Amino acid sequence: VEEKVANRPIVGQWQTAVHDALIDVGVVPDNGFTYDHISGTKIGGSIFDNKGNRHTAADLLEYGNPQKLTVLLRATVHKVSFYTQ
């Protein structure tokens, strides 16, 4: 799932500084880039791609089988409009 909606982020200077500081004070191991939920430091995925476009779980719908897909919707209706001709 992560590979479809998460991307490797561009790590800025302040993120690198925080990462290096955590390593210096003993938050180990340094796991590098990973989607895994593990102890230590890591660079996790971002829902923004390298062009700045946001990807959500809705992007996974293109990989689904429409014949086996059930969509559940929870909504509150504030106004119902009826139009007649």
Secondary structure, 3 states (H helix, E strand, C coil): CHHHHCECCCCCHHHHHHHHHHHHCCCCCEEEECCCCCCCEEECCECECCCCCECCHHHHHHHCCHHHCCCCCCCCCCCCCCCCC
